[in-house]
Amino acid sequence: MEEKGMEECMEGMESISLDKAPLAYFSSSDYRSAMAASGAMSPSADQEDDEDGFLGAQSGPEPDPRVSDSSREVPISRNGGNSSQEFLTMAVTQPQKIQESTGSSLVPNIYVTYLVVSHTNIPEYGGTEFSVRRRFRDFVTLADRLALAYRGYFIPPRPDKSIVESQVMQKQEFIEQRRVALEKYLSRLAAHPVLRKSEELRLFLQTNGKLPLQPSIDMASRMLDGAAKLPKQLFGDSSTVLAPQEASQPAKGGRDLIRIFKELRQSVTNDWGASKPPVVEEDKEFLEKKEKLQDLELELTEASQQAEALIKAQQEVGDVVGDLGLALIRIGKYESQEATGNAQKVHATDVKRLATAAVKVSRFYKEFNAESCKHLDHLHDYLGLMQSVHTAFSDRSSALLTLQTLMTDLSAMHARIEKLNASSSKTFGGDRSSNRKVEELNDSIKTAEKSRDKAQEEYERIKERNRSEIENYECDRQRDFFSMLKGFVQTQVTYNERIASVWSKAFEEAGSASV
């Protein structure tokens, strides 16, 4: 299977067009700044509020979002091509400021919504075109629901909210950067072979008005619920056995503190090696790939830093050459005004030619830098995806810990029954109290066994998801890196030839004028 997957990867790389760069998961703010300085992004501005990260918005003329834009189409298959010809395109446009009164508060609630327009031929959507308005909070809810429903997948991370950044940025610039980031996030989801067909994403794209997804409850509220439940569990008014329907969910939710304590104890026992866990991670191939991905993260970090340094260096060269051109223009103007002889006039003309060439080269450097940034930014994108990789592996560890804890609990309950039976056998006619406890324990064992089976299913499901995601990730990375490097080299060649041509022409013209 692995050899077949590699062949598909190579076929995908051979069919890559330089006009279709690999898609990004999210952008580096430093790269975006460089692109803005290079003219690749028009400056705009905004600030965040408490909920959506914005205090206001102004939108300029927007293209019709219903017009098909091939640059917004994303590949559906993550394994070297789109054989099914299914597509899902999405655009996030038209930011709009909304102001709501908040009852007793004198300060109105101000946030920004975006028009999300999607086109698709995927049958599960039951239509081809949809448009809804969504705010940043809705994107957060979507990300949270996907994280709960699709544990073990490499779910693309959503854009973060940064109040500090918004306070130092110009308003329209922040809105534009947020809009681009949200559009990229949706594109990443659309490119995922499973998430693109998820009910959560379909509801997000299709349902007008309020998003029909239950928002996640904050950690503090979950902990309070767990604390309220704890006394009943401790005094026997509520069962401490994990319910089967909860076995497939992580314990970190906080609603069941007893479960958290049990899994924490199991984790400590595993780490200290006091006793061998009832089940352990035995997939050597997975452990090797996990270690390799950790090494890759270090290499991506170094490569991303060097790419950022290159982008900044190219930008500085372009700026300096442009400043030189402007200085030479002033010198040429001075020479023209002071010229009294023919030779001085020729000299002034040469200076003007050189100044014009320098300004033109500076503009080329800005274009050059923007194109280089588009290619090298994918290093940072893949580095950012490592966050999703860690989360997926953490899901696996969490599911295994839940399974280990349940199996340990079952062993403890069976051991307790044996002790109660032994104690009861010493009493003539049996011990009614012990017999009642045995019956209660047997009922708890039945529930715990069902929970164990659910936890086992969840663990196996996450293992399979990890396996397929690693395979897809490796295939995507090889294809995208091949495209990135090829595009980067072509950009280097193209713009260096253009820059050399400008300098050569200026030199030839100056030489002919001197003759």
HUJO-V496762 format. One record per pair of residues at least 6 apart in sequence whose ideal C-beta (glycine too) atoms are under 8 Angstrom apart, sorted by sequence separation. I is the first residue (numbers start at 1). J is the second residue. D is the distance in whole Angstrom. If there is no record, write none. Layout:
i:I j:J d:D
i:I j:J d:D
//
This chain:
i:35 j:41 d:5
i:36 j:42 d:8
i:47 j:53 d:8
i:48 j:54 d:6
i:49 j:55 d:5
i:63 j:69 d:8
i:75 j:81 d:7
i:76 j:82 d:5
i:77 j:83 d:7
i:102 j:108 d:6
i:189 j:195 d:5
i:190 j:196 d:5
i:195 j:201 d:6
i:231 j:237 d:8
i:232 j:238 d:4
i:233 j:239 d:7
i:254 j:260 d:7
i:269 j:275 d:6
i:281 j:287 d:7
i:338 j:344 d:7
i:339 j:345 d:5
i:424 j:430 d:5
i:36 j:43 d:6
i:46 j:53 d:8
i:47 j:54 d:7
i:48 j:55 d:7
i:75 j:82 d:5
i:77 j:84 d:7
i:101 j:108 d:6
i:102 j:109 d:5
i:120 j:127 d:8
i:121 j:128 d:6
i:189 j:196 d:6
i:204 j:211 d:6
i:233 j:240 d:5
i:270 j:277 d:5
i:424 j:431 d:4
i:427 j:434 d:8
i:46 j:54 d:5
i:47 j:55 d:4
i:76 j:84 d:7
i:100 j:108 d:6
i:101 j:109 d:8
i:120 j:128 d:6
i:147 j:155 d:6
i:166 j:174 d:5
i:169 j:177 d:8
i:203 j:211 d:7
i:251 j:259 d:5
i:252 j:260 d:7
i:269 j:277 d:8
i:339 j:347 d:8
i:423 j:431 d:7
i:32 j:41 d:6
i:46 j:55 d:7
i:47 j:56 d:7
i:99 j:108 d:5
i:100 j:109 d:4
i:119 j:128 d:6
i:146 j:155 d:5
i:165 j:174 d:7
i:203 j:212 d:5
i:204 j:213 d:7
i:229 j:238 d:7
i:251 j:260 d:5
i:335 j:344 d:7
i:336 j:345 d:7
i:339 j:348 d:5
i:46 j:56 d:7
i:76 j:86 d:5
i:99 j:109 d:7
i:100 j:110 d:8
i:119 j:129 d:5
i:203 j:213 d:6
i:246 j:256 d:7
i:424 j:434 d:4
i:46 j:57 d:6
i:76 j:87 d:6
i:99 j:110 d:5
i:100 j:111 d:8
i:118 j:129 d:7
i:190 j:201 d:8
i:266 j:277 d:7
i:423 j:434 d:6
i:424 j:435 d:6
i:76 j:88 d:6
i:98 j:110 d:7
i:117 j:129 d:8
i:118 j:130 d:5
i:143 j:155 d:8
i:189 j:201 d:6
i:251 j:263 d:5
i:335 j:347 d:6
i:336 j:348 d:4
i:97 j:110 d:7
i:98 j:111 d:6
i:117 j:130 d:7
i:118 j:131 d:8
i:200 j:213 d:6
i:246 j:259 d:8
i:335 j:348 d:4
i:421 j:434 d:8
i:73 j:87 d:6
i:74 j:88 d:7
i:97 j:111 d:8
i:98 j:112 d:7
i:117 j:131 d:5
i:143 j:157 d:8
i:242 j:256 d:7
i:420 j:434 d:5
i:424 j:438 d:8
i:74 j:89 d:7
i:97 j:112 d:6
i:98 j:113 d:6
i:116 j:131 d:7
i:143 j:158 d:4
i:73 j:89 d:5
i:74 j:90 d:8
i:96 j:112 d:7
i:115 j:131 d:6
i:116 j:132 d:5
i:142 j:158 d:8
i:332 j:348 d:6
i:335 j:351 d:6
i:336 j:352 d:8
i:72 j:89 d:5
i:95 j:112 d:5
i:96 j:113 d:5
i:115 j:132 d:8
i:116 j:133 d:7
i:242 j:259 d:6
i:332 j:349 d:8
i:420 j:437 d:6
i:421 j:438 d:7
i:72 j:90 d:7
i:95 j:113 d:7
i:96 j:114 d:8
i:115 j:133 d:6
i:116 j:134 d:5
i:140 j:158 d:7
i:240 j:258 d:5
i:420 j:438 d:5
i:72 j:91 d:5
i:95 j:114 d:6
i:96 j:115 d:8
i:114 j:133 d:7
i:139 j:158 d:6
i:159 j:178 d:7
i:332 j:351 d:4
i:69 j:89 d:7
i:94 j:114 d:7
i:113 j:133 d:5
i:114 j:134 d:6
i:139 j:159 d:7
i:331 j:351 d:6
i:332 j:352 d:4
i:68 j:89 d:7
i:93 j:114 d:7
i:94 j:115 d:4
i:113 j:134 d:6
i:114 j:135 d:7
i:417 j:438 d:6
i:420 j:441 d:8
i:69 j:91 d:7
i:92 j:114 d:5
i:93 j:115 d:5
i:113 j:135 d:5
i:159 j:181 d:4
i:92 j:115 d:7
i:112 j:135 d:7
i:159 j:182 d:6
i:328 j:351 d:6
i:329 j:352 d:7
i:332 j:355 d:6
i:92 j:116 d:6
i:93 j:117 d:7
i:111 j:135 d:5
i:112 j:136 d:7
i:233 j:257 d:8
i:328 j:352 d:8
i:331 j:355 d:8
i:417 j:441 d:5
i:91 j:116 d:7
i:111 j:136 d:7
i:136 j:161 d:7
i:233 j:258 d:5
i:416 j:441 d:6
i:417 j:442 d:7
i:65 j:91 d:5
i:90 j:116 d:7
i:91 j:117 d:5
i:111 j:137 d:8
i:159 j:185 d:6
i:229 j:255 d:7
i:328 j:354 d:6
i:329 j:355 d:4
i:90 j:117 d:7
i:91 j:118 d:8
i:158 j:185 d:5
i:229 j:256 d:7
i:230 j:257 d:5
i:328 j:355 d:3
i:329 j:356 d:8
i:65 j:93 d:5
i:90 j:118 d:5
i:157 j:185 d:8
i:226 j:254 d:5
i:229 j:257 d:7
i:230 j:258 d:7
i:327 j:355 d:8
i:413 j:441 d:5
i:417 j:445 d:8
i:65 j:94 d:7
i:89 j:118 d:7
i:90 j:119 d:8
i:156 j:185 d:6
i:225 j:254 d:7
i:226 j:255 d:5
i:326 j:355 d:8
i:63 j:93 d:8
i:88 j:118 d:7
i:89 j:119 d:5
i:225 j:255 d:5
i:226 j:256 d:6
i:227 j:257 d:7
i:325 j:355 d:5
i:328 j:358 d:6
i:329 j:359 d:8
i:62 j:93 d:5
i:88 j:119 d:8
i:89 j:120 d:7
i:222 j:253 d:6
i:223 j:254 d:5
i:226 j:257 d:4
i:325 j:356 d:7
i:413 j:444 d:6
i:414 j:445 d:7
i:62 j:94 d:5
i:87 j:119 d:8
i:88 j:120 d:4
i:156 j:188 d:4
i:222 j:254 d:4
i:325 j:357 d:8
i:413 j:445 d:5
i:87 j:120 d:6
i:156 j:189 d:6
i:222 j:255 d:5
i:325 j:358 d:3
i:326 j:359 d:7
i:86 j:120 d:8
i:87 j:121 d:6
i:88 j:122 d:6
i:223 j:257 d:8
i:226 j:260 d:8
i:324 j:358 d:5
i:325 j:359 d:4
i:59 j:94 d:6
i:86 j:121 d:6
i:87 j:122 d:8
i:219 j:254 d:6
i:325 j:360 d:8
i:410 j:445 d:7
i:413 j:448 d:7
i:59 j:95 d:5
i:85 j:121 d:8
i:86 j:122 d:5
i:156 j:192 d:7
i:322 j:358 d:7
i:325 j:361 d:8
i:59 j:96 d:7
i:96 j:133 d:7
i:98 j:135 d:8
i:155 j:192 d:8
i:321 j:358 d:5
i:322 j:359 d:6
i:325 j:362 d:6
i:57 j:95 d:5
i:410 j:448 d:5
i:57 j:96 d:7
i:58 j:97 d:8
i:153 j:192 d:7
i:409 j:448 d:6
i:410 j:449 d:7
i:57 j:97 d:4
i:155 j:195 d:7
i:321 j:361 d:5
i:322 j:362 d:3
i:54 j:95 d:8
i:56 j:97 d:5
i:153 j:194 d:6
i:321 j:362 d:5
i:322 j:363 d:8
i:136 j:178 d:7
i:153 j:195 d:7
i:406 j:448 d:6
i:410 j:452 d:6
i:54 j:97 d:7
i:139 j:182 d:6
i:146 j:189 d:8
i:318 j:361 d:8
i:319 j:362 d:7
i:322 j:365 d:8
i:150 j:194 d:7
i:318 j:362 d:5
i:321 j:365 d:6
i:150 j:195 d:7
i:406 j:451 d:6
i:407 j:452 d:6
i:136 j:182 d:8
i:139 j:185 d:7
i:318 j:364 d:8
i:406 j:452 d:4
i:318 j:365 d:3
i:150 j:198 d:7
i:317 j:365 d:6
i:318 j:366 d:5
i:146 j:195 d:6
i:149 j:198 d:7
i:403 j:452 d:7
i:406 j:455 d:5
i:65 j:115 d:6
i:315 j:365 d:8
i:318 j:368 d:7
i:23 j:74 d:6
i:66 j:117 d:6
i:68 j:119 d:7
i:149 j:200 d:6
i:314 j:365 d:6
i:315 j:366 d:8
i:318 j:369 d:6
i:23 j:75 d:7
i:65 j:117 d:4
i:146 j:198 d:7
i:403 j:455 d:4
i:402 j:455 d:5
i:403 j:456 d:6
i:56 j:110 d:7
i:146 j:200 d:6
i:314 j:368 d:7
i:315 j:369 d:5
i:55 j:110 d:6
i:57 j:112 d:5
i:145 j:200 d:5
i:146 j:201 d:8
i:314 j:369 d:5
i:54 j:110 d:7
i:56 j:112 d:8
i:399 j:455 d:7
i:402 j:458 d:8
i:403 j:459 d:5
i:54 j:111 d:6
i:402 j:459 d:8
i:51 j:109 d:7
i:54 j:112 d:4
i:142 j:200 d:6
i:311 j:369 d:6
i:314 j:372 d:6
i:52 j:111 d:4
i:142 j:201 d:7
i:399 j:458 d:5
i:400 j:459 d:6
i:49 j:109 d:8
i:51 j:111 d:6
i:52 j:112 d:6
i:399 j:459 d:4
i:49 j:110 d:6
i:311 j:372 d:6
i:49 j:111 d:6
i:142 j:204 d:5
i:310 j:372 d:7
i:311 j:373 d:5
i:66 j:129 d:7
i:112 j:175 d:7
i:396 j:459 d:7
i:399 j:462 d:5
i:66 j:131 d:8
i:114 j:179 d:6
i:311 j:376 d:7
i:15 j:81 d:7
i:46 j:112 d:7
i:65 j:131 d:7
i:138 j:204 d:7
i:310 j:376 d:7
i:396 j:462 d:5
i:12 j:79 d:8
i:13 j:80 d:8
i:395 j:462 d:5
i:396 j:463 d:6
i:12 j:80 d:3
i:114 j:182 d:7
i:145 j:213 d:5
i:148 j:216 d:8
i:11 j:80 d:6
i:12 j:81 d:5
i:142 j:211 d:8
i:145 j:214 d:7
i:307 j:376 d:4
i:9 j:79 d:8
i:11 j:81 d:7
i:116 j:186 d:7
i:134 j:204 d:7
i:141 j:211 d:6
i:307 j:377 d:8
i:392 j:462 d:8
i:396 j:466 d:6
i:8 j:79 d:6
i:9 j:80 d:5
i:142 j:213 d:7
i:144 j:215 d:7
i:145 j:216 d:7
i:8 j:80 d:4
i:132 j:204 d:8
i:141 j:213 d:5
i:144 j:216 d:4
i:307 j:379 d:5
i:308 j:380 d:8
i:8 j:81 d:8
i:124 j:197 d:5
i:132 j:205 d:7
i:138 j:211 d:5
i:141 j:214 d:8
i:307 j:380 d:7
i:392 j:465 d:7
i:393 j:466 d:7
i:5 j:79 d:7
i:122 j:196 d:7
i:132 j:206 d:7
i:141 j:215 d:5
i:392 j:466 d:6
i:122 j:197 d:6
i:130 j:205 d:5
i:132 j:207 d:7
i:133 j:208 d:8
i:140 j:215 d:8
i:141 j:216 d:7
i:304 j:379 d:5
i:130 j:206 d:5
i:132 j:208 d:5
i:303 j:379 d:5
i:304 j:380 d:5
i:125 j:202 d:6
i:134 j:211 d:7
i:392 j:469 d:6
i:124 j:202 d:7
i:137 j:215 d:8
i:127 j:206 d:7
i:300 j:379 d:6
i:304 j:383 d:5
i:95 j:175 d:5
i:125 j:205 d:8
i:125 j:206 d:7
i:54 j:136 d:8
i:300 j:382 d:6
i:301 j:383 d:6
i:52 j:135 d:5
i:53 j:136 d:6
i:300 j:383 d:4
i:51 j:135 d:8
i:52 j:136 d:4
i:95 j:179 d:6
i:389 j:473 d:7
i:51 j:136 d:7
i:52 j:137 d:6
i:51 j:137 d:6
i:93 j:179 d:7
i:297 j:383 d:7
i:300 j:386 d:7
i:92 j:179 d:5
i:118 j:205 d:5
i:92 j:180 d:8
i:116 j:204 d:8
i:385 j:473 d:8
i:116 j:205 d:7
i:297 j:386 d:5
i:92 j:182 d:5
i:92 j:183 d:4
i:91 j:183 d:6
i:90 j:183 d:7
i:293 j:386 d:7
i:92 j:186 d:7
i:382 j:477 d:6
i:90 j:186 d:5
i:293 j:389 d:6
i:90 j:187 d:6
i:382 j:480 d:8
i:151 j:250 d:8
i:90 j:190 d:6
i:89 j:190 d:8
i:148 j:249 d:7
i:88 j:190 d:4
i:378 j:480 d:6
i:290 j:393 d:6
i:378 j:481 d:8
i:379 j:484 d:8
i:378 j:484 d:5
i:53 j:161 d:5
i:88 j:196 d:6
i:376 j:484 d:7
i:52 j:161 d:8
i:53 j:162 d:8
i:375 j:484 d:5
i:53 j:163 d:7
i:375 j:485 d:8
i:55 j:166 d:8
i:72 j:183 d:8
i:54 j:166 d:8
i:375 j:487 d:5
i:376 j:488 d:6
i:48 j:161 d:6
i:53 j:166 d:6
i:58 j:171 d:7
i:74 j:187 d:5
i:78 j:191 d:6
i:374 j:487 d:8
i:375 j:488 d:4
i:48 j:162 d:7
i:57 j:171 d:7
i:58 j:172 d:6
i:76 j:190 d:7
i:78 j:192 d:7
i:79 j:193 d:8
i:48 j:163 d:5
i:56 j:171 d:6
i:57 j:172 d:8
i:72 j:187 d:8
i:76 j:191 d:7
i:78 j:193 d:6
i:90 j:205 d:7
i:55 j:171 d:7
i:59 j:175 d:8
i:74 j:190 d:5
i:75 j:191 d:6
i:77 j:193 d:7
i:372 j:488 d:6
i:375 j:491 d:6
i:48 j:165 d:8
i:58 j:175 d:8
i:74 j:191 d:5
i:76 j:193 d:7
i:48 j:166 d:4
i:57 j:175 d:5
i:47 j:166 d:4
i:48 j:167 d:8
i:281 j:400 d:6
i:372 j:491 d:6
i:46 j:166 d:7
i:47 j:167 d:6
i:54 j:174 d:8
i:76 j:196 d:7
i:280 j:400 d:8
i:371 j:491 d:5
i:372 j:492 d:8
i:53 j:174 d:8
i:54 j:175 d:7
i:279 j:400 d:7
i:47 j:169 d:7
i:46 j:169 d:7
i:368 j:491 d:7
i:45 j:169 d:6
i:46 j:170 d:8
i:47 j:171 d:6
i:54 j:178 d:8
i:279 j:403 d:6
i:371 j:495 d:7
i:45 j:170 d:3
i:46 j:171 d:4
i:53 j:178 d:7
i:279 j:404 d:6
i:44 j:170 d:7
i:45 j:171 d:3
i:46 j:172 d:6
i:48 j:174 d:8
i:278 j:404 d:6
i:43 j:170 d:6
i:44 j:171 d:7
i:45 j:172 d:4
i:46 j:173 d:7
i:47 j:174 d:7
i:277 j:404 d:5
i:368 j:495 d:4
i:44 j:172 d:3
i:45 j:173 d:4
i:46 j:174 d:4
i:279 j:407 d:6
i:367 j:495 d:7
i:43 j:172 d:7
i:44 j:173 d:4
i:45 j:174 d:6
i:46 j:175 d:4
i:278 j:407 d:4
i:26 j:156 d:8
i:43 j:173 d:5
i:44 j:174 d:7
i:45 j:175 d:7
i:278 j:408 d:6
i:365 j:495 d:8
i:25 j:156 d:5
i:26 j:157 d:7
i:44 j:175 d:6
i:270 j:401 d:8
i:277 j:408 d:8
i:364 j:495 d:6
i:368 j:499 d:8
i:25 j:157 d:7
i:44 j:176 d:4
i:46 j:178 d:7
i:26 j:159 d:6
i:44 j:177 d:8
i:278 j:411 d:7
i:42 j:176 d:7
i:267 j:401 d:6
i:270 j:404 d:7
i:364 j:498 d:5
i:365 j:499 d:7
i:41 j:176 d:7
i:266 j:401 d:6
i:364 j:499 d:5
i:29 j:165 d:7
i:41 j:177 d:8
i:36 j:173 d:7
i:263 j:401 d:5
i:266 j:404 d:5
i:361 j:499 d:5
i:364 j:502 d:7
i:263 j:402 d:7
i:266 j:405 d:4
i:361 j:502 d:5
i:263 j:405 d:5
i:266 j:408 d:6
i:360 j:502 d:5
i:361 j:503 d:7
i:262 j:405 d:5
i:32 j:177 d:6
i:250 j:395 d:7
i:357 j:502 d:5
i:252 j:398 d:7
i:259 j:405 d:8
i:357 j:503 d:6
i:251 j:398 d:7
i:262 j:409 d:7
i:29 j:177 d:8
i:250 j:398 d:5
i:357 j:505 d:7
i:250 j:399 d:8
i:357 j:506 d:4
i:251 j:401 d:8
i:356 j:506 d:8
i:251 j:402 d:7
i:250 j:402 d:8
i:354 j:506 d:6
i:27 j:180 d:7
i:353 j:506 d:5
i:27 j:181 d:7
i:26 j:181 d:6
i:247 j:402 d:6
i:353 j:509 d:6
i:354 j:510 d:7
i:27 j:184 d:7
i:353 j:510 d:6
i:26 j:184 d:6
i:25 j:184 d:7
i:26 j:185 d:7
i:247 j:406 d:7
i:24 j:184 d:6
i:242 j:402 d:8
i:350 j:510 d:5
i:353 j:513 d:8
i:23 j:184 d:8
i:25 j:188 d:5
i:350 j:513 d:6
i:23 j:187 d:6
i:242 j:406 d:6
i:349 j:513 d:6
i:350 j:514 d:8
i:23 j:188 d:7
i:346 j:513 d:6
i:23 j:191 d:6
i:241 j:409 d:7
i:346 j:514 d:7
i:286 j:463 d:7
i:293 j:470 d:8
i:283 j:463 d:7
i:286 j:466 d:7
i:286 j:467 d:7
i:289 j:470 d:5
i:286 j:470 d:8
i:241 j:444 d:5
i:244 j:447 d:7
i:243 j:447 d:7
i:247 j:451 d:4
i:239 j:444 d:7
i:246 j:451 d:8
i:247 j:452 d:7
i:241 j:447 d:5
i:242 j:448 d:7
i:244 j:450 d:4
i:248 j:454 d:6
i:241 j:448 d:5
i:244 j:451 d:5
i:247 j:454 d:4
i:248 j:455 d:7
i:239 j:447 d:7
i:243 j:451 d:7
i:247 j:455 d:4
i:242 j:451 d:5
i:244 j:453 d:8
i:245 j:454 d:8
i:248 j:457 d:7
i:241 j:451 d:7
i:244 j:454 d:5
i:248 j:458 d:4
i:247 j:458 d:7
i:157 j:384 d:7
i:157 j:385 d:8
i:156 j:385 d:7
i:157 j:387 d:5
i:154 j:385 d:7
i:157 j:388 d:6
i:156 j:388 d:6
i:155 j:388 d:5
i:154 j:388 d:4
i:154 j:389 d:6
i:155 j:391 d:7
i:155 j:392 d:8
i:154 j:392 d:5
i:153 j:392 d:6
i:152 j:392 d:5
i:151 j:392 d:8
i:152 j:395 d:5
i:147 j:391 d:7
i:151 j:395 d:4
i:152 j:396 d:6
i:152 j:399 d:8
i:151 j:399 d:7
i:28 j:304 d:7
i:31 j:308 d:7
i:34 j:311 d:5
i:38 j:315 d:6
i:30 j:308 d:5
i:34 j:312 d:6
i:37 j:315 d:6
i:193 j:472 d:8
i:28 j:308 d:7
i:31 j:311 d:6
i:38 j:318 d:8
i:30 j:311 d:8
i:34 j:315 d:5
i:30 j:312 d:8
i:37 j:319 d:8
i:151 j:458 d:8
i:152 j:461 d:7
i:152 j:462 d:3
i:151 j:462 d:6
i:152 j:463 d:7
i:152 j:464 d:8
i:153 j:465 d:5
i:152 j:465 d:3
i:151 j:465 d:8
i:152 j:466 d:5
i:150 j:465 d:8
i:154 j:469 d:5
i:153 j:469 d:6
i:152 j:469 d:7
i:154 j:472 d:8
i:154 j:473 d:6
i:39 j:366 d:5
i:38 j:366 d:4
i:39 j:367 d:8
i:37 j:366 d:8
i:38 j:367 d:7
i:40 j:370 d:4
i:38 j:369 d:4
i:39 j:370 d:7
i:38 j:370 d:4
i:40 j:373 d:7
i:35 j:369 d:8
i:40 j:374 d:8
i:34 j:369 d:6
i:35 j:370 d:6
i:38 j:373 d:7
i:35 j:373 d:5
i:34 j:373 d:6
i:35 j:374 d:8
i:31 j:373 d:5
i:31 j:376 d:8
i:31 j:377 d:5
i:28 j:377 d:6
i:31 j:380 d:6
i:27 j:377 d:6
i:28 j:380 d:4
i:21 j:374 d:6
i:24 j:377 d:6
i:27 j:380 d:7
i:21 j:375 d:7
i:24 j:378 d:6
i:27 j:381 d:7
i:26 j:381 d:7
i:22 j:378 d:5
i:25 j:381 d:5
i:21 j:378 d:7
i:24 j:381 d:4
i:25 j:382 d:7
i:23 j:381 d:8
i:26 j:384 d:5
i:25 j:384 d:5
i:25 j:385 d:5
i:25 j:388 d:8
i:79 j:471 d:8
i:79 j:472 d:6
i:78 j:472 d:5
i:80 j:475 d:6
i:79 j:475 d:5
i:78 j:475 d:7
i:79 j:476 d:8
i:78 j:476 d:5
i:80 j:479 d:6
i:22 j:476 d:8
i:22 j:479 d:7
i:23 j:480 d:8
i:22 j:480 d:3
i:22 j:483 d:5
i:21 j:483 d:6
i:22 j:484 d:6
i:12 j:475 d:7
i:16 j:479 d:7
i:20 j:483 d:8
i:21 j:484 d:7
i:9 j:474 d:8
i:13 j:478 d:7
i:18 j:483 d:7
i:5 j:471 d:6
i:9 j:475 d:4
i:13 j:479 d:5
i:16 j:482 d:7
i:21 j:487 d:6
i:8 j:475 d:7
i:12 j:479 d:5
i:16 j:483 d:5
i:18 j:486 d:6
i:2 j:471 d:7
i:5 j:474 d:8
i:6 j:475 d:8
i:9 j:478 d:5
i:13 j:482 d:5
i:18 j:487 d:5
i:5 j:475 d:6
i:9 j:479 d:6
i:13 j:483 d:7
i:16 j:486 d:7
i:18 j:490 d:6
//
